Amino acid sequence: AYLLGNVCGAVSGTLALAPNLPNGWPWLEARRVRCGETRLDVRVDATAEHWAVTLTHREGPELSVRLALPLAGPATLAGQPLDALVEALPWGTPLLRTEWLALESGATWTVQATR
């Protein structure tokens, strides 16, 4: 759970993700992550300039997903601006939280955010 920072609300159909990439890890991929009856793939790619989080719905009901990323810049979904709140953690690290996003059956989408 630490690497993905996932908190599943199986009954409510929600999944909160706050991925943590250890220093030196440029990417992370987890396949068939379970949240209730839903399975999804998660891929996180990080560079010095931005992060990209790609989710692919594999089976089960639709999920509402919210991301929390250690970034301060704007976020986009499919190239379109995404409503997100940026706050500072007590030790100064910025944290970008997206709105709840629908991950529909069979869908794949990528959220990109800059540092």
Secondary structure in CASP SS format (residue, H / E / C, confidence):
PFRMAT SS
TARGET T0000
AUTHOR 0000-0000-0000
METHOD secondary structure of the structure
MODEL  1
A C 1.00
Y C 1.00
L C 1.00
L C 1.00
G C 1.00
N C 1.00
V E 1.00
C E 1.00
G E 1.00
A C 1.00
V C 1.00
S C 1.00
G C 1.00
T E 1.00
L E 1.00
A E 1.00
L E 1.00
A C 1.00
P C 1.00
N C 1.00
L C 1.00
P C 1.00
N C 1.00
G C 1.00
W C 1.00
P C 1.00
W E 1.00
L E 1.00
E E 1.00
A E 1.00
R E 1.00
R E 1.00
V E 1.00
R E 1.00
C E 1.00
G C 1.00
E C 1.00
T E 1.00
R E 1.00
L E 1.00
D E 1.00
V E 1.00
R E 1.00
V E 1.00
D E 1.00
A E 1.00
T C 1.00
A C 1.00
E C 1.00
H E 1.00
W E 1.00
A E 1.00
V E 1.00
T E 1.00
L E 1.00
T E 1.00
H E 1.00
R E 1.00
E E 1.00
G C 1.00
P C 1.00
E C 1.00
L E 1.00
S E 1.00
V E 1.00
R E 1.00
L E 1.00
A E 1.00
L E 1.00
P C 1.00
L C 1.00
A C 1.00
G C 1.00
P C 1.00
A E 1.00
T E 1.00
L E 1.00
A C 1.00
G C 1.00
Q E 1.00
P E 1.00
L E 1.00
D C 1.00
A E 1.00
L E 1.00
V E 1.00
E E 1.00
A E 1.00
L C 1.00
P C 1.00
W C 1.00
G C 1.00
T C 1.00
P E 1.00
L E 1.00
L E 1.00
R E 1.00
T E 1.00
E C 1.00
W C 1.00
L E 1.00
A E 1.00
L E 1.00
E C 1.00
S C 1.00
G C 1.00
A C 1.00
T E 1.00
W E 1.00
T E 1.00
V E 1.00
Q E 1.00
A E 1.00
T E 1.00
R C 1.00
END
